[in-house]
Amino acid sequence: MRLKDLREDADVRQQTLADYLHIRQSTYSQYENGLRQIPLDVLTKLADYYRVSTDYILERTDEKKPYPKPKRP
């Protein structure tokens, strides 16, 4: 996953992201190091935070641009 690269490029500390996600820093570190799976709600929050697609975080694409928001009736 690209979490560490995204965080370092944004010059953000793990603790800052853990606070944003309402989790412990050690839990966030485990996400970054691939020791724990990221829940979908956390994954989408991180994609929104970095303004990238979830597929980019998961290395399914090299395209950073997020998908357009769906139009709701």
N, CA, C, O and CB atoms as a CASP TS submission, in Angstrom:
PFRMAT TS
TARGET T0000
AUTHOR 0000-0000-0000
METHOD Language model
MODEL 1
PARENT N/A
ATOM      1  N   MET     1       0.825  -1.185   0.000  1.00  0.00           N
ATOM      2  CA  MET     1       0.000   0.000   0.000  1.00  0.00           C
ATOM      3  C   MET     1       0.869   1.247   0.000  1.00  0.00           C
ATOM      4  O   MET     1       2.059   1.203   0.310  1.00  0.00           O
ATOM      5  CB  MET     1      -0.939  -0.001   1.199  1.00  0.00           C
ATOM      6  N   ARG     2       0.257   2.327  -0.346  1.00  0.00           N
ATOM      7  CA  ARG     2       0.979   3.584  -0.486  1.00  0.00           C
ATOM      8  C   ARG     2       0.775   4.540   0.682  1.00  0.00           C
ATOM      9  O   ARG     2       1.089   5.724   0.561  1.00  0.00           O
ATOM     10  CB  ARG     2       0.566   4.255  -1.750  1.00  0.00           C
ATOM     11  N   LEU     3       0.271   4.073   1.775  1.00  0.00           N
ATOM     12  CA  LEU     3      -0.043   4.972   2.880  1.00  0.00           C
ATOM     13  C   LEU     3       1.171   5.735   3.383  1.00  0.00           C
ATOM     14  O   LEU     3       1.089   6.941   3.617  1.00  0.00           O
ATOM     15  CB  LEU     3      -0.650   4.197   4.011  1.00  0.00           C
ATOM     16  N   LYS     4       2.278   5.063   3.550  1.00  0.00           N
ATOM     17  CA  LYS     4       3.464   5.732   4.072  1.00  0.00           C
ATOM     18  C   LYS     4       3.948   6.805   3.100  1.00  0.00           C
ATOM     19  O   LYS     4       4.277   7.916   3.518  1.00  0.00           O
ATOM     20  CB  LYS     4       4.581   4.714   4.341  1.00  0.00           C
ATOM     21  N   ASP     5       3.994   6.484   1.817  1.00  0.00           N
ATOM     22  CA  ASP     5       4.433   7.467   0.822  1.00  0.00           C
ATOM     23  C   ASP     5       3.509   8.678   0.803  1.00  0.00           C
ATOM     24  O   ASP     5       3.977   9.815   0.754  1.00  0.00           O
ATOM     25  CB  ASP     5       4.490   6.830  -0.571  1.00  0.00           C
ATOM     26  N   LEU     6       2.217   8.443   0.842  1.00  0.00           N
ATOM     27  CA  LEU     6       1.262   9.551   0.853  1.00  0.00           C
ATOM     28  C   LEU     6       1.452  10.421   2.090  1.00  0.00           C
ATOM     29  O   LEU     6       1.444  11.649   2.002  1.00  0.00           O
ATOM     30  CB  LEU     6      -0.176   9.019   0.798  1.00  0.00           C
ATOM     31  N   ARG     7       1.621   9.784   3.230  1.00  0.00           N
ATOM     32  CA  ARG     7       1.787  10.524   4.481  1.00  0.00           C
ATOM     33  C   ARG     7       3.070  11.350   4.462  1.00  0.00           C
ATOM     34  O   ARG     7       3.069  12.522   4.838  1.00  0.00           O
ATOM     35  CB  ARG     7       1.797   9.561   5.677  1.00  0.00           C
ATOM     36  N   GLU     8       4.158  10.733   4.023  1.00  0.00           N
ATOM     37  CA  GLU     8       5.433  11.451   3.994  1.00  0.00           C
ATOM     38  C   GLU     8       5.408  12.590   2.974  1.00  0.00           C
ATOM     39  O   GLU     8       5.952  13.663   3.232  1.00  0.00           O
ATOM     40  CB  GLU     8       6.578  10.484   3.673  1.00  0.00           C
ATOM     41  N   ASP     9       4.784  12.363   1.825  1.00  0.00           N
ATOM     42  CA  ASP     9       4.673  13.422   0.817  1.00  0.00           C
ATOM     43  C   ASP     9       3.866  14.612   1.338  1.00  0.00           C
ATOM     44  O   ASP     9       4.133  15.761   0.986  1.00  0.00           O
ATOM     45  CB  ASP     9       4.025  12.873  -0.459  1.00  0.00           C
ATOM     46  N   ALA    10       2.884  14.317   2.177  1.00  0.00           N
ATOM     47  CA  ALA    10       2.045  15.379   2.755  1.00  0.00           C
ATOM     48  C   ALA    10       2.678  15.976   4.018  1.00  0.00           C
ATOM     49  O   ALA    10       2.149  16.925   4.598  1.00  0.00           O
ATOM     50  CB  ALA    10       0.645  14.828   3.084  1.00  0.00           C
ATOM     51  N   ASP    11       3.813  15.412   4.436  1.00  0.00           N
ATOM     52  CA  ASP    11       4.521  15.873   5.637  1.00  0.00           C
ATOM     53  C   ASP    11       3.605  15.846   6.865  1.00  0.00           C
ATOM     54  O   ASP    11       3.475  16.827   7.598  1.00  0.00           O
ATOM     55  CB  ASP    11       5.070  17.297   5.419  1.00  0.00           C
ATOM     56  N   VAL    12       2.976  14.680   7.058  1.00  0.00           N
ATOM     57  CA  VAL    12       2.026  14.481   8.152  1.00  0.00           C
ATOM     58  C   VAL    12       2.553  13.361   9.050  1.00  0.00           C
ATOM     59  O   VAL    12       3.119  12.383   8.561  1.00  0.00           O
ATOM     60  CB  VAL    12       0.592  14.140   7.607  1.00  0.00           C
ATOM     61  N   ARG    13       2.370  13.505  10.336  1.00  0.00           N
ATOM     62  CA  ARG    13       2.773  12.468  11.295  1.00  0.00           C
ATOM     63  C   ARG    13       1.686  11.399  11.415  1.00  0.00           C
ATOM     64  O   ARG    13       0.508  11.664  11.176  1.00  0.00           O
ATOM     65  CB  ARG    13       3.065  13.093  12.682  1.00  0.00           C
ATOM     66  N   GLN    14       2.095  10.208  11.784  1.00  0.00           N
ATOM     67  CA  GLN    14       1.135   9.127  12.013  1.00  0.00           C
ATOM     68  C   GLN    14       0.115   9.525  13.067  1.00  0.00           C
ATOM     69  O   GLN    14      -1.069   9.220  12.924  1.00  0.00           O
ATOM     70  CB  GLN    14       1.857   7.844  12.439  1.00  0.00           C
ATOM     71  N   GLN    15       0.553  10.200  14.117  1.00  0.00           N
ATOM     72  CA  GLN    15      -0.355  10.597  15.188  1.00  0.00           C
ATOM     73  C   GLN    15      -1.437  11.538  14.679  1.00  0.00           C
ATOM     74  O   GLN    15      -2.583  11.462  15.121  1.00  0.00           O
ATOM     75  CB  GLN    15       0.419  11.258  16.321  1.00  0.00           C
ATOM     76  N   THR    16      -1.089  12.411  13.770  1.00  0.00           N
ATOM     77  CA  THR    16      -2.070  13.339  13.189  1.00  0.00           C
ATOM     78  C   THR    16      -3.165  12.572  12.466  1.00  0.00           C
ATOM     79  O   THR    16      -4.350  12.870  12.620  1.00  0.00           O
ATOM     80  CB  THR    16      -1.383  14.325  12.219  1.00  0.00           C
ATOM     81  N   LEU    17      -2.765  11.582  11.676  1.00  0.00           N
ATOM     82  CA  LEU    17      -3.752  10.773  10.957  1.00  0.00           C
ATOM     83  C   LEU    17      -4.553   9.901  11.911  1.00  0.00           C
ATOM     84  O   LEU    17      -5.757   9.724  11.729  1.00  0.00           O
ATOM     85  CB  LEU    17      -3.065   9.901   9.908  1.00  0.00           C
ATOM     86  N   ALA    18      -3.900   9.359  12.917  1.00  0.00           N
ATOM     87  CA  ALA    18      -4.618   8.553  13.907  1.00  0.00           C
ATOM     88  C   ALA    18      -5.687   9.397  14.598  1.00  0.00           C
ATOM     89  O   ALA    18      -6.802   8.927  14.821  1.00  0.00           O
ATOM     90  CB  ALA    18      -3.636   7.966  14.951  1.00  0.00           C
ATOM     91  N   ASP    19      -5.350  10.634  14.933  1.00  0.00           N
ATOM     92  CA  ASP    19      -6.329  11.527  15.550  1.00  0.00           C
ATOM     93  C   ASP    19      -7.482  11.804  14.590  1.00  0.00           C
ATOM     94  O   ASP    19      -8.643  11.803  14.999  1.00  0.00           O
ATOM     95  CB  ASP    19      -5.663  12.847  15.977  1.00  0.00           C
ATOM     96  N   TYR    20      -7.172  12.038  13.327  1.00  0.00           N
ATOM     97  CA  TYR    20      -8.187  12.298  12.303  1.00  0.00           C
ATOM     98  C   TYR    20      -9.144  11.108  12.173  1.00  0.00           C
ATOM     99  O   TYR    20     -10.348  11.280  11.982  1.00  0.00           O
ATOM    100  CB  TYR    20      -7.515  12.594  10.942  1.00  0.00           C
ATOM    101  N   LEU    21      -8.586   9.903  12.280  1.00  0.00           N
ATOM    102  CA  LEU    21      -9.373   8.680  12.114  1.00  0.00           C
ATOM    103  C   LEU    21      -9.980   8.172  13.424  1.00  0.00           C
ATOM    104  O   LEU    21     -10.752   7.214  13.425  1.00  0.00           O
ATOM    105  CB  LEU    21      -8.509   7.600  11.512  1.00  0.00           C
ATOM    106  N   HIS    22      -9.630   8.814  14.531  1.00  0.00           N
ATOM    107  CA  HIS    22     -10.101   8.401  15.861  1.00  0.00           C
ATOM    108  C   HIS    22      -9.654   6.986  16.208  1.00  0.00           C
ATOM    109  O   HIS    22     -10.431   6.165  16.696  1.00  0.00           O
ATOM    110  CB  HIS    22     -11.625   8.488  15.933  1.00  0.00           C
ATOM    111  N   ILE    23      -8.371   6.729  15.940  1.00  0.00           N
ATOM    112  CA  ILE    23      -7.772   5.441  16.280  1.00  0.00           C
ATOM    113  C   ILE    23      -6.442   5.714  16.981  1.00  0.00           C
ATOM    114  O   ILE    23      -5.989   6.857  17.047  1.00  0.00           O
ATOM    115  CB  ILE    23      -7.570   4.542  14.999  1.00  0.00           C
ATOM    116  N   ARG    24      -5.819   4.652  17.504  1.00  0.00           N
ATOM    117  CA  ARG    24      -4.502   4.798  18.128  1.00  0.00           C
ATOM    118  C   ARG    24      -3.421   4.866  17.052  1.00  0.00           C
ATOM    119  O   ARG    24      -3.584   4.330  15.956  1.00  0.00           O
ATOM    120  CB  ARG    24      -4.222   3.626  19.104  1.00  0.00           C
ATOM    121  N   GLN    25      -2.329   5.526  17.378  1.00  0.00           N
ATOM    122  CA  GLN    25      -1.211   5.648  16.443  1.00  0.00           C
ATOM    123  C   GLN    25      -0.665   4.270  16.090  1.00  0.00           C
ATOM    124  O   GLN    25      -0.280   4.036  14.944  1.00  0.00           O
ATOM    125  CB  GLN    25      -0.096   6.530  17.040  1.00  0.00           C
ATOM    126  N   SER    26      -0.626   3.368  17.042  1.00  0.00           N
ATOM    127  CA  SER    26      -0.108   2.024  16.776  1.00  0.00           C
ATOM    128  C   SER    26      -0.988   1.276  15.775  1.00  0.00           C
ATOM    129  O   SER    26      -0.485   0.490  14.972  1.00  0.00           O
ATOM    130  CB  SER    26      -0.007   1.225  18.082  1.00  0.00           C
ATOM    131  N   THR    27      -2.283   1.518  15.820  1.00  0.00           N
ATOM    132  CA  THR    27      -3.191   0.900  14.850  1.00  0.00           C
ATOM    133  C   THR    27      -2.905   1.446  13.460  1.00  0.00           C
ATOM    134  O   THR    27      -2.842   0.690  12.491  1.00  0.00           O
ATOM    135  CB  THR    27      -4.669   1.152  15.237  1.00  0.00           C
ATOM    136  N   TYR    28      -2.730   2.768  13.363  1.00  0.00           N
ATOM    137  CA  TYR    28      -2.410   3.362  12.061  1.00  0.00           C
ATOM    138  C   TYR    28      -1.088   2.811  11.529  1.00  0.00           C
ATOM    139  O   TYR    28      -0.969   2.520  10.339  1.00  0.00           O
ATOM    140  CB  TYR    28      -2.341   4.900  12.169  1.00  0.00           C
ATOM    141  N   SER    29      -0.106   2.671  12.399  1.00  0.00           N
ATOM    142  CA  SER    29       1.187   2.128  11.993  1.00  0.00           C
ATOM    143  C   SER    29       1.029   0.715  11.421  1.00  0.00           C
ATOM    144  O   SER    29       1.690   0.352  10.448  1.00  0.00           O
ATOM    145  CB  SER    29       2.161   2.115  13.187  1.00  0.00           C
ATOM    146  N   GLN    30       0.157  -0.065  12.029  1.00  0.00           N
ATOM    147  CA  GLN    30      -0.086  -1.419  11.522  1.00  0.00           C
ATOM    148  C   GLN    30      -0.726  -1.385  10.138  1.00  0.00           C
ATOM    149  O   GLN    30      -0.437  -2.250   9.311  1.00  0.00           O
ATOM    150  CB  GLN    30      -0.981  -2.199  12.492  1.00  0.00           C
ATOM    151  N   TYR    31      -1.586  -0.409   9.869  1.00  0.00           N
ATOM    152  CA  TYR    31      -2.140  -0.256   8.521  1.00  0.00           C
ATOM    153  C   TYR    31      -1.021   0.034   7.529  1.00  0.00           C
ATOM    154  O   TYR    31      -0.943  -0.587   6.469  1.00  0.00           O
ATOM    155  CB  TYR    31      -3.200   0.873   8.486  1.00  0.00           C
ATOM    156  N   GLU    32      -0.156   0.984   7.880  1.00  0.00           N
ATOM    157  CA  GLU    32       0.945   1.364   6.994  1.00  0.00           C
ATOM    158  C   GLU    32       1.883   0.210   6.698  1.00  0.00           C
ATOM    159  O   GLU    32       2.375   0.070   5.578  1.00  0.00           O
ATOM    160  CB  GLU    32       1.724   2.498   7.598  1.00  0.00           C
ATOM    161  N   ASN    33       2.130  -0.613   7.698  1.00  0.00           N
ATOM    162  CA  ASN    33       3.085  -1.715   7.547  1.00  0.00           C
ATOM    163  C   ASN    33       2.451  -3.012   7.070  1.00  0.00           C
ATOM    164  O   ASN    33       3.125  -4.040   6.988  1.00  0.00           O
ATOM    165  CB  ASN    33       3.778  -1.961   8.849  1.00  0.00           C
ATOM    166  N   GLY    34       1.159  -2.973   6.755  1.00  0.00           N
ATOM    167  CA  GLY    34       0.490  -4.155   6.230  1.00  0.00           C
ATOM    168  C   GLY    34       0.265  -5.246   7.264  1.00  0.00           C
ATOM    169  O   GLY    34       0.052  -6.405   6.908  1.00  0.00           O
ATOM    170  N   LEU    35       0.309  -4.884   8.544  1.00  0.00           N
ATOM    171  CA  LEU    35       0.101  -5.867   9.598  1.00  0.00           C
ATOM    172  C   LEU    35      -1.360  -6.000   9.998  1.00  0.00           C
ATOM    173  O   LEU    35      -1.736  -6.919  10.725  1.00  0.00           O
ATOM    174  CB  LEU    35       0.919  -5.505  10.800  1.00  0.00           C
ATOM    175  N   ARG    36      -2.173  -5.077   9.518  1.00  0.00           N
ATOM    176  CA  ARG    36      -3.608  -5.086   9.829  1.00  0.00           C
ATOM    177  C   ARG    36      -4.355  -4.581   8.601  1.00  0.00           C
ATOM    178  O   ARG    36      -3.927  -3.626   7.954  1.00  0.00           O
ATOM    179  CB  ARG    36      -3.934  -4.201  11.096  1.00  0.00           C
ATOM    180  N   GLN    37      -5.469  -5.226   8.288  1.00  0.00           N
ATOM    181  CA  GLN    37      -6.291  -4.766   7.161  1.00  0.00           C
ATOM    182  C   GLN    37      -7.003  -3.471   7.519  1.00  0.00           C
ATOM    183  O   GLN    37      -7.439  -3.268   8.652  1.00  0.00           O
ATOM    184  CB  GLN    37      -7.320  -5.844   6.758  1.00  0.00           C
ATOM    185  N   ILE    38      -7.107  -2.610   6.531  1.00  0.00           N
ATOM    186  CA  ILE    38      -7.777  -1.332   6.737  1.00  0.00           C
ATOM    187  C   ILE    38      -9.277  -1.521   6.531  1.00  0.00           C
ATOM    188  O   ILE    38      -9.692  -1.996   5.474  1.00  0.00           O
ATOM    189  CB  ILE    38      -7.216  -0.244   5.773  1.00  0.00           C
ATOM    190  N   PRO    39     -10.094  -1.164   7.510  1.00  0.00           N
ATOM    191  CA  PRO    39     -11.547  -1.231   7.326  1.00  0.00           C
ATOM    192  C   PRO    39     -11.970  -0.271   6.204  1.00  0.00           C
ATOM    193  O   PRO    39     -11.316   0.745   5.969  1.00  0.00           O
ATOM    194  CB  PRO    39     -12.289  -0.884   8.657  1.00  0.00           C
ATOM    195  N   LEU    40     -13.049  -0.596   5.531  1.00  0.00           N
ATOM    196  CA  LEU    40     -13.500   0.219   4.402  1.00  0.00           C
ATOM    197  C   LEU    40     -13.768   1.664   4.770  1.00  0.00           C
ATOM    198  O   LEU    40     -13.459   2.568   3.994  1.00  0.00           O
ATOM    199  CB  LEU    40     -14.736  -0.372   3.813  1.00  0.00           C
ATOM    200  N   ASP    41     -14.342   1.897   5.949  1.00  0.00           N
ATOM    201  CA  ASP    41     -14.623   3.282   6.332  1.00  0.00           C
ATOM    202  C   ASP    41     -13.335   4.074   6.527  1.00  0.00           C
ATOM    203  O   ASP    41     -13.289   5.263   6.211  1.00  0.00           O
ATOM    204  CB  ASP    41     -15.459   3.322   7.612  1.00  0.00           C
ATOM    205  N   VAL    42     -12.299   3.437   7.038  1.00  0.00           N
ATOM    206  CA  VAL    42     -11.006   4.102   7.210  1.00  0.00           C
ATOM    207  C   VAL    42     -10.357   4.333   5.853  1.00  0.00           C
ATOM    208  O   VAL    42      -9.794   5.398   5.606  1.00  0.00           O
ATOM    209  CB  VAL    42     -10.072   3.268   8.119  1.00  0.00           C
ATOM    210  N   LEU    43     -10.434   3.350   4.984  1.00  0.00           N
ATOM    211  CA  LEU    43      -9.869   3.485   3.643  1.00  0.00           C
ATOM    212  C   LEU    43     -10.490   4.661   2.891  1.00  0.00           C
ATOM    213  O   LEU    43      -9.779   5.436   2.251  1.00  0.00           O
ATOM    214  CB  LEU    43     -10.073   2.192   2.851  1.00  0.00           C
ATOM    215  N   THR    44     -11.799   4.794   2.968  1.00  0.00           N
ATOM    216  CA  THR    44     -12.456   5.899   2.262  1.00  0.00           C
ATOM    217  C   THR    44     -12.107   7.245   2.902  1.00  0.00           C
ATOM    218  O   THR    44     -11.963   8.240   2.192  1.00  0.00           O
ATOM    219  CB  THR    44     -13.984   5.698   2.255  1.00  0.00           C
ATOM    220  N   LYS    45     -11.971   7.292   4.219  1.00  0.00           N
ATOM    221  CA  LYS    45     -11.563   8.541   4.877  1.00  0.00           C
ATOM    222  C   LYS    45     -10.150   8.935   4.449  1.00  0.00           C
ATOM    223  O   LYS    45      -9.876  10.113   4.217  1.00  0.00           O
ATOM    224  CB  LYS    45     -11.631   8.392   6.418  1.00  0.00           C
ATOM    225  N   LEU    46      -9.263   7.962   4.345  1.00  0.00           N
ATOM    226  CA  LEU    46      -7.898   8.253   3.910  1.00  0.00           C
ATOM    227  C   LEU    46      -7.870   8.723   2.462  1.00  0.00           C
ATOM    228  O   LEU    46      -7.122   9.640   2.122  1.00  0.00           O
ATOM    229  CB  LEU    46      -7.011   7.019   4.077  1.00  0.00           C
ATOM    230  N   ALA    47      -8.676   8.105   1.608  1.00  0.00           N
ATOM    231  CA  ALA    47      -8.745   8.540   0.215  1.00  0.00           C
ATOM    232  C   ALA    47      -9.259   9.972   0.131  1.00  0.00           C
ATOM    233  O   ALA    47      -8.749  10.769  -0.655  1.00  0.00           O
ATOM    234  CB  ALA    47      -9.648   7.599  -0.602  1.00  0.00           C
ATOM    235  N   ASP    48     -10.252  10.298   0.926  1.00  0.00           N
ATOM    236  CA  ASP    48     -10.761  11.677   0.965  1.00  0.00           C
ATOM    237  C   ASP    48      -9.708  12.634   1.511  1.00  0.00           C
ATOM    238  O   ASP    48      -9.540  13.734   0.985  1.00  0.00           O
ATOM    239  CB  ASP    48     -12.036  11.757   1.822  1.00  0.00           C
ATOM    240  N   TYR    49      -9.009  12.233   2.543  1.00  0.00           N
ATOM    241  CA  TYR    49      -7.985  13.073   3.165  1.00  0.00           C
ATOM    242  C   TYR    49      -6.898  13.439   2.159  1.00  0.00           C
ATOM    243  O   TYR    49      -6.500  14.600   2.052  1.00  0.00           O
ATOM    244  CB  TYR    49      -7.365  12.357   4.376  1.00  0.00           C
ATOM    245  N   TYR    50      -6.422  12.430   1.420  1.00  0.00           N
ATOM    246  CA  TYR    50      -5.342  12.642   0.455  1.00  0.00           C
ATOM    247  C   TYR    50      -5.838  13.055  -0.933  1.00  0.00           C
ATOM    248  O   TYR    50      -5.045  13.396  -1.811  1.00  0.00           O
ATOM    249  CB  TYR    50      -4.522  11.387   0.337  1.00  0.00           C
ATOM    250  N   ARG    51      -7.163  13.018  -1.118  1.00  0.00           N
ATOM    251  CA  ARG    51      -7.773  13.343  -2.412  1.00  0.00           C
ATOM    252  C   ARG    51      -7.247  12.436  -3.530  1.00  0.00           C
ATOM    253  O   ARG    51      -6.849  12.884  -4.605  1.00  0.00           O
ATOM    254  CB  ARG    51      -7.510  14.812  -2.766  1.00  0.00           C
ATOM    255  N   VAL    52      -7.268  11.157  -3.218  1.00  0.00           N
ATOM    256  CA  VAL    52      -6.883  10.126  -4.186  1.00  0.00           C
ATOM    257  C   VAL    52      -7.965   9.051  -4.185  1.00  0.00           C
ATOM    258  O   VAL    52      -8.851   9.055  -3.330  1.00  0.00           O
ATOM    259  CB  VAL    52      -5.473   9.512  -3.845  1.00  0.00           C
ATOM    260  N   SER    53      -7.889   8.140  -5.136  1.00  0.00           N
ATOM    261  CA  SER    53      -8.849   7.037  -5.160  1.00  0.00           C
ATOM    262  C   SER    53      -8.409   5.938  -4.199  1.00  0.00           C
ATOM    263  O   SER    53      -7.231   5.816  -3.862  1.00  0.00           O
ATOM    264  CB  SER    53      -8.998   6.474  -6.591  1.00  0.00           C
ATOM    265  N   THR    54      -9.367   5.154  -3.773  1.00  0.00           N
ATOM    266  CA  THR    54      -9.026   4.006  -2.927  1.00  0.00           C
ATOM    267  C   THR    54      -8.165   3.017  -3.710  1.00  0.00           C
ATOM    268  O   THR    54      -7.293   2.363  -3.139  1.00  0.00           O
ATOM    269  CB  THR    54     -10.309   3.309  -2.403  1.00  0.00           C
ATOM    270  N   ASP    55      -8.407   2.910  -5.005  1.00  0.00           N
ATOM    271  CA  ASP    55      -7.590   2.023  -5.838  1.00  0.00           C
ATOM    272  C   ASP    55      -6.133   2.465  -5.858  1.00  0.00           C
ATOM    273  O   ASP    55      -5.234   1.627  -5.925  1.00  0.00           O
ATOM    274  CB  ASP    55      -8.139   1.979  -7.263  1.00  0.00           C
ATOM    275  N   TYR    56      -5.891   3.769  -5.801  1.00  0.00           N
ATOM    276  CA  TYR    56      -4.511   4.256  -5.752  1.00  0.00           C
ATOM    277  C   TYR    56      -3.848   3.823  -4.440  1.00  0.00           C
ATOM    278  O   TYR    56      -2.709   3.356  -4.447  1.00  0.00           O
ATOM    279  CB  TYR    56      -4.470   5.804  -5.897  1.00  0.00           C
ATOM    280  N   ILE    57      -4.538   3.972  -3.342  1.00  0.00           N
ATOM    281  CA  ILE    57      -3.985   3.552  -2.046  1.00  0.00           C
ATOM    282  C   ILE    57      -3.683   2.060  -2.057  1.00  0.00           C
ATOM    283  O   ILE    57      -2.661   1.624  -1.527  1.00  0.00           O
ATOM    284  CB  ILE    57      -4.964   3.889  -0.896  1.00  0.00           C
ATOM    285  N   LEU    58      -4.570   1.280  -2.661  1.00  0.00           N
ATOM    286  CA  LEU    58      -4.421  -0.173  -2.693  1.00  0.00           C
ATOM    287  C   LEU    58      -3.502  -0.668  -3.810  1.00  0.00           C
ATOM    288  O   LEU    58      -3.339  -1.873  -4.002  1.00  0.00           O
ATOM    289  CB  LEU    58      -5.770  -0.810  -2.842  1.00  0.00           C
ATOM    290  N   GLU    59      -2.897   0.283  -4.553  1.00  0.00           N
ATOM    291  CA  GLU    59      -1.969  -0.018  -5.653  1.00  0.00           C
ATOM    292  C   GLU    59      -2.623  -0.793  -6.793  1.00  0.00           C
ATOM    293  O   GLU    59      -1.978  -1.610  -7.450  1.00  0.00           O
ATOM    294  CB  GLU    59      -0.791  -0.804  -5.128  1.00  0.00           C
ATOM    295  N   ARG    60      -3.898  -0.533  -7.018  1.00  0.00           N
ATOM    296  CA  ARG    60      -4.591  -1.150  -8.141  1.00  0.00           C
ATOM    297  C   ARG    60      -4.483  -0.277  -9.388  1.00  0.00           C
ATOM    298  O   ARG    60      -4.794  -0.715 -10.496  1.00  0.00           O
ATOM    299  CB  ARG    60      -6.063  -1.398  -7.791  1.00  0.00           C
ATOM    300  N   THR    61      -4.034   0.977  -9.192  1.00  0.00           N
ATOM    301  CA  THR    61      -3.817   1.903 -10.293  1.00  0.00           C
ATOM    302  C   THR    61      -2.722   2.882  -9.889  1.00  0.00           C
ATOM    303  O   THR    61      -2.441   3.070  -8.705  1.00  0.00           O
ATOM    304  CB  THR    61      -5.133   2.654 -10.669  1.00  0.00           C
ATOM    305  N   ASP    62      -2.114   3.496 -10.888  1.00  0.00           N
ATOM    306  CA  ASP    62      -1.133   4.546 -10.622  1.00  0.00           C
ATOM    307  C   ASP    62      -1.754   5.925 -10.788  1.00  0.00           C
ATOM    308  O   ASP    62      -1.073   6.938 -10.633  1.00  0.00           O
ATOM    309  CB  ASP    62       0.077   4.397 -11.549  1.00  0.00           C
ATOM    310  N   GLU    63      -3.046   5.967 -11.104  1.00  0.00           N
ATOM    311  CA  GLU    63      -3.783   7.219 -11.283  1.00  0.00           C
ATOM    312  C   GLU    63      -4.257   7.709  -9.922  1.00  0.00           C
ATOM    313  O   GLU    63      -5.064   7.054  -9.263  1.00  0.00           O
ATOM    314  CB  GLU    63      -4.988   7.032 -12.257  1.00  0.00           C
ATOM    315  N   LYS    64      -3.748   8.869  -9.507  1.00  0.00           N
ATOM    316  CA  LYS    64      -4.113   9.402  -8.187  1.00  0.00           C
ATOM    317  C   LYS    64      -5.512  10.005  -8.149  1.00  0.00           C
ATOM    318  O   LYS    64      -6.166   9.993  -7.106  1.00  0.00           O
ATOM    319  CB  LYS    64      -3.111  10.446  -7.763  1.00  0.00           C
ATOM    320  N   LYS    65      -5.965  10.523  -9.260  1.00  0.00           N
ATOM    321  CA  LYS    65      -7.222  11.276  -9.299  1.00  0.00           C
ATOM    322  C   LYS    65      -8.384  10.447  -8.752  1.00  0.00           C
ATOM    323  O   LYS    65      -8.613   9.324  -9.201  1.00  0.00           O
ATOM    324  CB  LYS    65      -7.530  11.724 -10.733  1.00  0.00           C
ATOM    325  N   PRO    66      -9.125  11.005  -7.773  1.00  0.00           N
ATOM    326  CA  PRO    66     -10.266  10.256  -7.241  1.00  0.00           C
ATOM    327  C   PRO    66     -11.405  10.200  -8.238  1.00  0.00           C
ATOM    328  O   PRO    66     -11.475  11.007  -9.165  1.00  0.00           O
ATOM    329  CB  PRO    66     -10.751  10.878  -5.939  1.00  0.00           C
ATOM    330  N   TYR    67     -12.272   9.267  -8.045  1.00  0.00           N
ATOM    331  CA  TYR    67     -13.448   9.134  -8.897  1.00  0.00           C
ATOM    332  C   TYR    67     -14.424  10.268  -8.606  1.00  0.00           C
ATOM    333  O   TYR    67     -14.461  10.784  -7.490  1.00  0.00           O
ATOM    334  CB  TYR    67     -14.127   7.763  -8.685  1.00  0.00           C
ATOM    335  N   PRO    68     -15.210  10.655  -9.597  1.00  0.00           N
ATOM    336  CA  PRO    68     -16.225  11.702  -9.311  1.00  0.00           C
ATOM    337  C   PRO    68     -17.261  11.170  -8.328  1.00  0.00           C
ATOM    338  O   PRO    68     -17.588   9.983  -8.315  1.00  0.00           O
ATOM    339  CB  PRO    68     -16.928  12.175 -10.626  1.00  0.00           C
ATOM    340  N   LYS    69     -17.762  12.081  -7.514  1.00  0.00           N
ATOM    341  CA  LYS    69     -18.820  11.712  -6.551  1.00  0.00           C
ATOM    342  C   LYS    69     -20.085  11.365  -7.327  1.00  0.00           C
ATOM    343  O   LYS    69     -20.396  12.025  -8.319  1.00  0.00           O
ATOM    344  CB  LYS    69     -19.099  12.878  -5.526  1.00  0.00           C
ATOM    345  N   PRO    70     -20.823  10.339  -6.893  1.00  0.00           N
ATOM    346  CA  PRO    70     -22.057   9.975  -7.592  1.00  0.00           C
ATOM    347  C   PRO    70     -23.120  11.054  -7.385  1.00  0.00           C
ATOM    348  O   PRO    70     -23.201  11.681  -6.329  1.00  0.00           O
ATOM    349  CB  PRO    70     -22.579   8.603  -7.101  1.00  0.00           C
ATOM    350  N   LYS    71     -23.924  11.245  -8.416  1.00  0.00           N
ATOM    351  CA  LYS    71     -25.040  12.179  -8.300  1.00  0.00           C
ATOM    352  C   LYS    71     -26.189  11.463  -7.611  1.00  0.00           C
ATOM    353  O   LYS    71     -26.562  10.350  -7.980  1.00  0.00           O
ATOM    354  CB  LYS    71     -25.476  12.726  -9.698  1.00  0.00           C
ATOM    355  N   ARG    72     -26.729  12.113  -6.622  1.00  0.00           N
ATOM    356  CA  ARG    72     -27.828  11.508  -5.873  1.00  0.00           C
ATOM    357  C   ARG    72     -29.110  12.253  -6.185  1.00  0.00           C
ATOM    358  O   ARG    72     -29.107  13.479  -6.294  1.00  0.00           O
ATOM    359  CB  ARG    72     -27.544  11.521  -4.350  1.00  0.00           C
ATOM    360  N   PRO    73     -30.207  11.523  -6.330  1.00  0.00           N
ATOM    361  CA  PRO    73     -31.477  12.176  -6.669  1.00  0.00           C
ATOM    362  C   PRO    73     -32.000  13.059  -5.564  1.00  0.00           C
ATOM    363  O   PRO    73     -33.058  13.671  -5.711  1.00  0.00           O
ATOM    364  CB  PRO    73     -32.511  11.149  -7.005  1.00  0.00           C
TER
END
